[in-house]
Amino acid sequence: MALSAQDMSLSVFRLLCTALLACQVGCRKAPTPAAPTPSVSISAQNDLLRGDRLLKALSLSHQEVAARLGAHRIESKTRFTITPIPSPRATQVQPVAPGFRLGQPAQPFAGEDAYEVAPVSLQETRFIELDGSGRIHLGNETDHGAGIEAVTDEQHVFTKMRYQPFIRYRAEGSQVERLRSIGFDTGASLLETVSHRVKLGTPSSVDVKGRPSWNVALQLADQASVPIHAQGSAWRGAVSVESIEGSATVDREQGVPLAVELTVRFVAPRPGVPDERVQVEATHVMQVVALGSEAVKVTVPSEFSEPPTRPRPWLDRQELLGGLVPSFR
C-alpha cells in the first residue's frame, strides 16, 4: 500500500488506467460457475471472533460473491485524507518561488528534497450490479474527475470513460475479472492494513434482505498482534494505528459480506524516507442494496462506437500478394 501523499492519491487512478488499457473487457456468458470457491465457515457465532476469518470473507472476488448471491447490486464509497507530518528535514527545504527559473527543475517537488506539506484527499464511489440473465453493469468515479463505466453481455463489453461515449469490444480472456475489481471493493485492503490492532466484538444475529447474517463490531485493540500477511510486507509492522471504528455484516450461510462500515486513522512512514511520516484517515462504506427480484435488469447501450483500428497497408498488401504471387525458395 503506497503511503506517500502523492502516491496515495494516485493509487486509484493507476488502477483505473490499468483497467482502461485492458478495456476489451467482457463477460463470456451468464455467470454459471461450475465449481465456486468453498464458502468461508462462519455458521457458528464464534467464527467471526477471528480476524482472519473476517478478512477472508471480505477478500472474496466479485465472481465468487455473484455465484453465492445471485442477482444483486452492491455500492461502496471510500475516502482517503493524507496529511504529511513535519520532520526536521522539512525545515531545511527552501520555499519554492512560483514561475519558471533558469536552472531550476520543472517539477520542484520531485526529487530528494521533495516534501509535501498540504493534505490531499480522494473520494471514490463504486457500484456493480448483476441481473438474472448474467449481464453486469459497473462503474467507478472519483472526485478528481476520473471515472469509468462498463456493461457486459454474452459476447461483448461496452466501456466508456467519464463524459465519453461507449465503445464496444469483444470479450476476451479474463479481462472482465480485472474490470469487476474496479466496481467492487469490500474494504479488505484497508482492514488488512490495521488488522494487527483490530478487536472484534461479540457477533449478533441480524437479518439483511431476508438472509440470516452475523453483525460484528470493529474496534481498536489495547495491544497489537502479529499483522495478518505480515511476511513480505515490512511496512505493516511500522503502521501505528490511532483509531478503528466500524462494523461488518456477513451472510451466515454463504460467508459473503453484505455490509461494511470502517473508519480508521493511522500513521505510517513514507516509502524510502525514514524520517518522514504521513497520517492517513480513511472511511469506507459498502452495502448490498438489492438482491434477487429487487435487482434491476441490465440493458446494453443502444449507441456505441467500434474500437479504433490502426491501418496496416503494407501488411495488407503483402497478404494480398501472398495469395497471388507464388513464393520461390
C-alpha positions in Angstrom: 0.0 0.0 0.0 1.6 3.2 -1.1 1.5 5.8 1.6 3.1 8.9 0.2 0.8 11.9 -0.2 1.2 11.8 -3.9 1.3 8.1 -4.4 -1.8 7.5 -2.2 -3.9 9.9 -4.2 -2.8 8.4 -7.5 -3.1 4.7 -6.5 -6.8 4.5 -7.5 -6.1 6.3 -10.8 -3.3 3.8 -11.6 -5.9 1.1 -11.1 -8.3 2.8 -13.4 -5.6 3.3 -16.1 -4.6 -0.3 -15.8 -8.2 -1.4 -16.4 -8.6 1.1 -19.3 -5.7 -0.4 -21.1 -7.5 -3.7 -20.9 -10.8 -2.2 -21.8 -11.6 -5.0 -24.3 -13.3 -6.4 -21.2 -16.4 -8.5 -21.1 -18.3 -11.4 -19.8 -18.4 -14.6 -21.9 -21.7 -16.0 -20.7 -24.1 -15.6 -17.9 -22.3 -16.4 -14.7 -22.9 -20.1 -14.2 -19.9 -21.1 -12.0 -19.2 -24.8 -12.2 -17.0 -25.0 -9.1 -17.2 -22.0 -6.8 -14.7 -21.5 -4.1 -15.8 -23.2 -0.8 -17.7 -20.8 1.5 -16.0 -19.3 4.5 -17.3 -21.2 7.5 -19.0 -18.6 9.7 -22.1 -20.5 10.6 -21.1 -20.5 14.3 -21.2 -17.3 16.3 -17.6 -17.7 17.5 -16.2 -18.0 13.9 -16.3 -14.2 13.5 -14.2 -13.6 16.6 -11.2 -14.5 14.4 -9.9 -11.6 12.3 -8.5 -13.9 9.7 -12.0 -15.4 9.0 -13.5 -12.0 8.6 -10.7 -10.8 6.3 -11.1 -14.0 4.2 -14.8 -13.3 3.8 -14.0 -9.7 2.7 -11.3 -10.8 0.3 -13.7 -12.8 -1.9 -13.7 -11.8 -5.6 -16.9 -10.5 -7.2 -17.2 -13.7 -9.3 -17.4 -15.7 -6.1 -19.8 -13.2 -4.5 -22.0 -13.3 -7.6 -22.0 -17.1 -7.5 -23.4 -17.1 -4.0 -25.7 -14.1 -4.0 -27.2 -14.3 -7.5 -28.8 -11.1 -8.9 -27.7 -8.1 -6.8 -26.5 -4.5 -6.7 -23.5 -3.5 -4.4 -22.5 0.1 -3.8 -19.4 1.4 -1.9 -17.7 4.7 -1.1 -14.2 5.3 0.1 -12.5 8.5 1.2 -8.8 9.0 2.0 -7.2 12.1 3.6 -3.4 12.1 3.9 -1.6 14.7 6.0 2.2 14.9 6.0 3.7 15.1 9.5 6.5 17.7 9.6 10.0 16.3 10.2 13.3 18.1 10.9 14.3 17.8 7.3 11.2 19.8 6.2 12.6 23.0 7.7 15.7 22.6 5.6 13.9 22.8 2.3 13.8 26.3 0.8 10.4 27.6 -0.3 9.8 27.3 -4.0 9.1 30.6 -5.8 6.3 30.2 -8.4 7.1 30.6 -12.1 9.9 29.3 -14.3 13.5 29.9 -13.3 16.6 29.1 -15.4 18.5 26.2 -13.8 15.6 25.1 -11.6 13.7 21.8 -12.1 10.4 22.0 -13.9 8.8 20.0 -11.1 10.3 21.4 -7.9 8.6 18.8 -5.7 10.2 15.8 -7.5 13.5 14.7 -6.1 15.4 14.0 -2.9 14.3 17.4 -1.4 10.6 16.9 -2.1 8.3 17.4 0.8 4.6 18.0 0.6 3.1 19.9 3.4 -0.6 20.2 2.3 -3.1 17.4 3.0 -4.5 15.6 0.0 -7.8 13.7 -0.3 -9.5 11.3 -2.7 -13.1 10.1 -2.7 -14.1 7.1 -4.8 -17.6 5.8 -5.5 -18.3 2.4 -6.9 -21.2 0.2 -7.9 -21.7 -3.2 -9.5 -24.9 -5.0 -10.4 -25.7 -8.4 -11.8 -29.1 -9.3 -13.2 -30.8 -12.7 -13.7 -29.5 -13.1 -17.3 -25.9 -12.7 -16.3 -25.3 -9.1 -17.6 -23.1 -6.9 -15.5 -23.2 -3.1 -15.1 -20.5 -1.4 -13.1 -18.9 2.0 -12.5 -16.2 3.8 -10.7 -15.9 7.6 -10.2 -13.6 9.9 -8.2 -13.9 13.5 -7.1 -10.8 14.2 -9.1 -12.7 13.9 -12.3 -11.8 10.3 -13.3 -14.4 7.7 -14.0 -15.2 4.5 -15.9 -18.4 2.6 -16.7 -18.9 -0.8 -18.2 -21.8 -3.1 -19.3 -21.3 -6.7 -20.4 -23.4 -9.2 -22.3 -22.8 -12.7 -23.6 -20.2 -11.7 -26.2 -19.3 -8.0 -25.8 -18.4 -5.4 -23.2 -19.3 -1.8 -23.5 -16.9 0.6 -21.8 -16.6 4.4 -21.5 -14.5 6.9 -19.6 -16.3 9.7 -17.8 -18.2 12.0 -20.2 -17.2 9.9 -23.2 -19.4 7.6 -25.4 -19.4 3.9 -25.1 -17.0 1.7 -27.1 -17.9 -1.9 -27.8 -15.3 -4.6 -27.6 -15.4 -8.3 -28.0 -15.0 -10.2 -24.7 -11.6 -11.8 -24.4 -10.0 -14.0 -21.7 -10.2 -13.0 -18.1 -10.3 -9.2 -18.7 -13.8 -8.9 -17.2 -12.5 -10.1 -13.8 -10.0 -7.2 -13.8 -12.7 -4.8 -14.6 -15.0 -6.2 -11.9 -12.4 -5.3 -9.3 -12.9 -1.7 -10.2 -16.6 -1.7 -9.3 -16.4 -4.0 -6.3 -14.5 -3.2 -3.1 -15.3 -4.6 0.3 -12.6 -2.7 2.2 -10.4 -5.8 2.6 -7.1 -3.9 1.9 -8.0 -1.2 4.4 -8.9 -3.7 7.1 -5.7 -5.7 6.4 -3.6 -2.5 7.0 -4.8 -2.1 10.5 -5.6 -5.8 11.2 -2.9 -6.1 13.9 -4.9 -3.7 16.1 -8.5 -4.8 15.3 -10.6 -6.1 18.1 -13.8 -7.9 17.2 -16.9 -7.6 19.3 -19.4 -10.4 20.0 -21.4 -11.1 16.8 -25.1 -10.5 16.9 -27.7 -12.2 14.7 -29.4 -9.9 12.2 -31.5 -10.2 9.0 -30.4 -8.5 5.8 -32.6 -8.7 2.7 -34.1 -11.9 4.1 -30.8 -13.5 4.7 -29.7 -14.6 8.3 -26.4 -12.9 9.0 -23.9 -12.0 11.7 -23.0 -8.5 12.6 -19.7 -7.8 14.4 -18.3 -4.6 15.7 -14.7 -3.5 14.8 -12.8 -1.6 17.5 -9.2 -0.7 18.4 -7.5 -3.4 20.5 -5.4 -2.5 23.5 -2.4 -4.5 22.3 -1.1 -5.2 18.8 -1.0 -8.7 17.5 1.1 -10.2 14.6 -0.1 -8.4 11.4 -2.0 -10.7 9.1 0.1 -11.5 6.0 3.0 -9.6 7.6 5.6 -11.7 5.9 6.9 -9.9 2.9 5.2 -6.6 4.0 7.5 -5.0 6.5 5.7 -1.7 6.3 2.7 -3.1 8.2 4.8 -3.5 11.3 5.6 0.2 11.1 2.0 1.3 10.9 0.9 3.0 14.1 -2.9 2.7 14.4 -4.6 5.5 16.3 -8.3 4.7 15.9 -10.6 2.0 14.5 -14.4 2.1 14.4 -16.9 0.2 12.4 -18.9 -3.0 11.8 -19.2 -5.8 9.3 -22.2 -7.9 8.4 -21.7 -11.3 6.8 -24.2 -13.8 5.4 -24.4 -16.7 7.8 -24.7 -19.5 5.2 -22.7 -18.2 2.2 -20.0 -16.3 4.1 -20.5 -13.3 1.8 -20.1 -9.7 3.2 -23.4 -7.8 3.0 -22.3 -4.5 4.6 -19.1 -3.0 5.9 -18.5 0.3 7.7 -15.0 1.2 8.6 -13.3 4.4 9.8 -9.6 4.3 10.6 -6.7 6.6 11.4 -3.1 5.6 11.4 0.4 6.9 10.9 2.9 5.3 8.6 6.4 6.1 7.2 6.7 7.5 3.7 8.4 4.9 1.4 12.1 5.3 1.2 12.3 8.3 3.6 12.7 7.0 7.2 12.3 10.4 8.9 9.1 11.4 7.2 5.6 10.1 8.1 2.1 10.7 7.0 -1.2 10.4 8.8 -3.9 8.6 6.9 -7.6 9.0 7.7 -9.9 6.6 5.7 -13.6 5.9 5.7 -15.1 3.0 3.8 -18.8 2.1 3.4 -20.0 -0.9 1.4 -23.5 -2.4 1.3 -25.7 -4.8 -0.8 -28.6 -2.5 -1.8 -30.6 -5.0 -3.9 -31.0 -8.8 -4.0 -32.9 -11.2 -6.2 -36.1 -9.7 -7.7 -35.0 -6.2 -6.5 -32.0 -6.2 -8.8 -32.6 -4.0 -12.0 -32.4 -5.7 -15.4 -29.2 -4.5 -17.1 -29.6 -3.2 -20.7 -26.8 -2.8 -23.2 -26.2 0.7 -24.6 -28.1 1.5 -27.8 -25.4 3.9 -29.0 -21.7 3.0 -29.2 -18.6 3.1 -31.3 -16.5 0.3 -32.6 -12.9 0.1 -31.2 -10.3 2.2 -33.2 -8.1 0.2 -35.5 -4.6 1.0 -36.8 -4.3 0.8 -40.6 -1.6 -1.6 -41.9 -1.4 -1.0 -45.6 2.0 -2.7 -46.1 0.9 -5.9 -44.2 -2.4 -5.9 -46.1 -0.5 -5.6 -49.4 1.8 -8.5 -48.5 -1.1 -10.7 -47.6 -2.8 -9.9 -50.9 0.3 -10.5 -52.9 0.9 -13.7 -51.0 -2.2 -15.1 -52.4 -1.4 -14.0 -56.0 2.3 -14.4 -56.4 3.9 -17.8 -55.7 6.9 -17.9 -53.4 10.2 -19.1 -54.8 12.6 -20.9 -52.5 
